[in-house]
């Protein structure tokens, strides 16, 4: 990228992060362009879809959550390892404006297509080994897709709570106790 394109990209990403935090995942792309001092065509060149913009805004946090999942692989208490990771995802989804909505949306209309930029696809891939290693501690048939849907639902349900992270995590504990009773 040319130097001016790199500056535009960095400025767009910073402005988009602020606008998404304030207005959610449906923040106006035109408003983002206006605040960043670029045209809407520049936004579209860097981020051809809203999903691409959301993925870029949330990339660092999703990378961290994926690494967090990897750090829990092979732990002796597989149930606790899965719950720790789900708690981290829940806290992030409940406190980072727009993330829960982004996780709730399909990455594409074609579910068979590869979407490595998609936060949901990346978290699904990162969480699958945790679910597999904790399979005997879970109710039969529980998948990572089910668990991410629960996490997203909890984050969305608590977004207007005075302490959304604490409330979403409390509800996650109640839910997890139902699908994976401690032994």
C-alpha positions in Angstrom: 0.0 0.0 0.0 1.1 3.5 -0.7 1.8 5.7 2.3 -1.4 7.8 1.8 -3.4 4.6 1.4 -1.9 3.2 4.6 -2.8 6.5 6.4 -6.3 6.3 5.1 -6.7 2.7 6.2 -5.4 3.4 9.7 -7.6 6.5 10.0 -10.7 4.6 8.7 -10.0 1.7 11.2 -9.7 4.1 14.1 -12.8 6.1 13.2 -14.8 2.9 12.5 -13.8 1.5 15.9 -15.1 4.6 17.6 -18.3 4.8 15.5 -19.1 1.1 16.0 -18.5 1.4 19.8 -20.9 4.3 19.8 -23.5 3.2 17.3 -23.1 -0.6 17.0 -22.3 -2.8 14.1 -24.7 -0.9 11.8 -22.8 2.4 12.1 -23.0 4.5 9.0 -20.2 3.8 6.5 -20.9 7.3 5.0 -20.5 8.9 8.5 -17.3 6.9 9.0 -15.9 8.2 5.7 -17.0 11.8 6.5 -15.3 11.7 9.9 -12.1 10.1 8.5 -12.0 12.8 5.8 -12.2 10.4 2.9 -14.8 9.5 0.3 -17.1 6.6 0.5 -15.3 5.0 -2.4 -12.1 4.9 -0.3 -14.0 3.1 2.5 -15.3 0.5 -0.1 -11.8 0.0 -1.6 -10.4 -0.8 1.8 -13.5 -2.6 3.1 -15.6 -4.0 0.3 -18.3 -5.3 2.7 -19.5 -4.3 6.2 -18.2 -7.7 7.3 -14.7 -6.9 6.1 -14.9 -3.6 8.1 -16.2 -5.4 11.2 -13.6 -8.1 10.9 -10.8 -5.5 10.7 -12.2 -3.5 13.7 -12.4 -6.7 15.8 -9.4 -8.6 14.5 -7.1 -7.9 17.4 -9.7 -9.0 20.0 -10.7 -12.1 18.0 -7.0 -13.0 17.6 -6.6 -12.7 21.4 -9.7 -14.9 22.0 -8.4 -17.5 19.5 -5.0 -17.6 21.3 -6.8 -17.9 24.6 -8.6 -21.0 23.3 -5.3 -22.5 22.2 -3.8 -21.9 25.7 -6.6 -24.1 27.2 -6.1 -27.1 25.0 -4.8 -30.1 26.9 -5.8 -28.9 30.3 -6.7 -31.6 32.8 -10.1 -30.1 33.7 -11.5 -29.8 30.2 -14.9 -28.5 31.4 -13.2 -25.6 33.3 -11.0 -24.9 30.3 -14.0 -24.6 28.0 -15.9 -22.5 30.5 -12.9 -20.1 31.0 -12.7 -19.5 27.3 -16.5 -19.1 26.9 -16.4 -16.6 29.8 -13.7 -14.6 28.0 -15.8 -14.6 24.7 -18.9 -13.6 26.7 -17.1 -10.7 28.4 -15.8 -9.4 25.1 -19.1 -9.7 23.3 -20.9 -8.0 26.2 -18.5 -5.1 26.5 -17.1 -4.3 23.1 -19.8 -2.3 21.2 -20.9 -4.1 18.0 -19.1 -7.3 18.6 -22.1 -9.4 19.7 -24.1 -8.2 16.6 -21.1 -9.0 14.4 -20.9 -12.5 15.9 -24.7 -12.9 15.4 -24.6 -12.2 11.7 -23.8 -14.8 9.1 -20.5 -14.1 7.3 -22.1 -14.8 3.9 -25.2 -16.1 2.3 -23.3 -19.2 1.3 -22.6 -21.1 4.5 -20.2 -23.5 2.6 -17.9 -20.7 1.5 -14.7 -20.0 3.4 -14.6 -16.8 5.3 -11.4 -16.8 7.3 -11.9 -13.1 8.1 -15.2 -13.7 9.8 -15.0 -13.5 13.6 -17.6 -16.2 14.1 -15.7 -18.6 11.8 -12.4 -17.9 13.5 -13.9 -18.4 17.0 -15.7 -21.6 15.9 -12.4 -23.0 14.6 -10.6 -22.0 17.8 -13.3 -23.3 20.1 -14.0 -26.7 18.4 -11.0 -28.4 20.0 -12.1 -27.2 23.5 -15.6 -28.6 22.9 -14.1 -31.9 21.5 -11.9 -32.3 24.6 -14.7 -31.5 26.9 -17.3 -33.7 25.1 -17.8 -36.1 28.0 -18.6 -33.2 30.3 -21.2 -31.8 27.9 -24.8 -32.9 27.2 -24.8 -35.0 24.0 -25.0 -33.1 20.8 -23.7 -29.7 22.1 -21.5 -28.0 19.4 -19.3 -25.0 19.4 -21.9 -23.3 17.2 -24.5 -23.9 19.9 -22.2 -22.4 22.5 -21.3 -19.3 20.5 -25.0 -18.7 19.8 -25.6 -18.9 23.6 -22.8 -16.5 24.3 -24.0 -14.1 21.6 -27.5 -14.2 22.9 -26.4 -13.5 26.4 -24.3 -10.6 25.3 -27.2 -9.1 23.3 -29.6 -9.7 26.2 -27.4 -7.8 28.7 -26.2 -5.0 26.5 -28.3 -2.4 28.4 -27.6 -3.8 31.9 -25.6 -1.6 34.2 -22.8 -4.1 34.2 -23.2 -6.2 31.1 -20.0 -8.3 31.5 -20.9 -9.4 35.0 -24.5 -10.1 34.1 -23.7 -12.0 30.9 -21.0 -14.0 32.7 -23.5 -14.9 35.5 -26.0 -16.0 33.0 -23.3 -18.0 31.2 -22.6 -19.8 34.5 -26.3 -20.7 34.9 -26.6 -21.9 31.3 -23.4 -23.9 31.5 -24.5 -25.6 34.7 -27.6 -26.7 32.7 -25.7 -28.2 29.8 -22.7 -29.4 31.7 -23.5 -30.1 35.4 -20.3 -30.2 37.5 -19.6 -33.6 38.7 
